[in-house]
Amino acid sequence: MIKKWPVLSTQQLVESCKQLDQPDHKAFCIGYFSATYDTYLVTRHPDISRPFICPKQPAPKRDDLIGEFVQWSGAHKMYDSEPAADNVLRFLAGRYPCPKS
């Protein structure tokens, strides 16, 4: 049976991401993070908007990054009811800020 994963808020995503020992939660959390970041990449027009997320290489392990997001969300409870994608991007922008030019 296919599970439905209605992610409406940051808190709902965090609750799933806290359960990385469960394969379905891990797959969902990684997929949500990846899809959100990929959407950022393909929708940001380089001539119109400057990037605000500039990851460094080598990239961290996915589980480590997700653990950092869970910790970040605990320190930013004011965003719990906001859309999860907004706060994935907010977290990544803080974690990987672009250099000021």
C-alpha positions as CSV (number, residue, x, y, z in Angstrom):
1,M,0.0,0.0,0.0
2,I,1.3,3.5,-0.9
3,K,1.5,5.9,2.0
4,K,0.4,9.5,1.6
5,W,2.8,12.1,3.0
6,P,1.0,15.4,3.3
7,V,3.7,17.9,4.3
8,L,2.1,21.1,5.2
9,S,4.5,22.5,7.7
10,T,8.1,22.5,8.7
11,Q,7.2,20.6,11.9
12,Q,5.6,17.8,9.9
13,L,8.8,17.4,7.8
14,V,10.9,17.5,10.9
15,E,8.9,14.8,12.6
16,S,9.5,12.6,9.6
17,C,13.2,13.5,9.4
18,K,13.7,12.6,13.0
19,Q,13.0,9.0,12.1
20,L,15.9,8.2,9.7
21,D,16.1,4.7,11.1
22,Q,12.8,4.0,9.4
23,P,13.4,3.5,5.6
24,D,10.1,5.1,4.5
25,H,10.7,8.2,6.6
26,K,14.4,8.4,5.5
27,A,13.4,8.1,1.8
28,F,10.7,10.7,2.2
29,C,12.9,13.2,4.0
30,I,15.8,12.8,1.6
31,G,13.4,13.1,-1.4
32,Y,11.8,16.2,0.0
33,F,15.1,17.9,0.6
34,S,16.4,16.9,-2.8
35,A,13.2,18.0,-4.6
36,T,13.2,21.3,-2.8
37,Y,16.8,22.1,-3.7
38,D,16.4,20.9,-7.3
39,T,13.4,23.1,-7.7
40,Y,15.4,26.1,-6.4
41,L,18.1,25.3,-8.9
42,V,15.8,25.1,-11.9
43,T,13.6,28.0,-11.1
44,R,16.2,30.6,-10.2
45,H,17.0,32.6,-13.3
46,P,20.7,33.6,-13.1
47,D,20.3,36.9,-15.0
48,I,17.4,38.0,-12.8
49,S,18.1,36.7,-9.3
50,R,21.4,36.1,-7.6
51,P,21.9,32.7,-6.0
52,F,21.5,32.6,-2.2
53,I,22.6,29.0,-1.6
54,C,26.2,28.1,-2.5
55,P,27.1,24.6,-1.3
56,K,30.7,23.8,-0.6
57,Q,32.4,20.7,-1.7
58,P,32.7,18.0,-0.6
59,A,29.1,17.9,0.2
60,P,28.1,16.7,3.7
61,K,26.5,13.3,4.1
62,R,22.8,13.4,3.6
63,D,22.0,12.1,7.1
64,D,24.3,14.7,8.7
65,L,22.7,17.5,6.8
66,I,19.2,16.3,7.8
67,G,20.4,16.1,11.4
68,E,21.6,19.7,11.2
69,F,18.2,20.7,9.8
70,V,16.4,19.0,12.6
71,Q,18.6,20.8,15.1
72,W,18.2,24.1,13.3
73,S,14.4,23.7,13.4
74,G,14.5,23.1,17.1
75,A,16.2,26.5,17.5
76,H,13.8,28.2,15.1
77,K,10.4,27.1,16.5
78,M,8.8,30.3,15.1
79,Y,8.9,28.6,11.7
80,D,7.1,25.3,12.7
81,S,3.8,26.1,11.1
82,E,5.3,27.6,7.9
83,P,5.7,25.6,4.7
84,A,8.4,23.0,4.9
85,A,10.0,24.0,1.5
86,D,10.5,27.6,2.6
87,N,12.4,26.5,5.7
88,V,14.5,23.9,3.9
89,L,15.7,26.8,1.7
90,R,16.1,29.1,4.7
91,F,18.2,26.5,6.4
92,L,20.3,25.8,3.3
93,A,20.9,29.5,2.8
94,G,22.1,29.8,6.3
95,R,24.3,26.7,6.1
96,Y,25.7,27.5,2.7
97,P,25.5,31.3,2.2
98,C,26.8,32.8,-1.0
99,P,29.8,35.1,-0.8
100,K,29.0,38.8,-0.8
101,S,30.3,40.5,-3.9
